[in-house]
């Protein structure tokens, strides 16, 4: 079992920046961030493999940067030039090979609110 603990959410004005962190209780394979706005489905924001390969949603490319510290089992999301539409609950995600199958883990979520 992997526990994910997120931090760094909050309230920021449009154009501002926030940095999210997510610490895993053990080693993982891919990690990333998803978000869910009110009334909308959860959507991918960004993912990163242990080797550092990244993938971003088109809506955040050029504004958000995902990174990870494998020694600390921690993933980060640097969010710049925030827009009102980035307002959502952001969930940390981890993928791990456990007992011959891939297993998904989720954090509890952290609120990001961007004021216009």
Secondary structure, 3 states (H helix, E strand, C coil): CCCEEEECCEEEECCCCEEEEEEECCCCCCEEEEEECCCCCCEEEEEECCCCCEEECCCCCCCEEEEEEHHHCEEEEEECCCCHHHCEEEEEEEEEEECCEEEEEECCCEEEEEEC
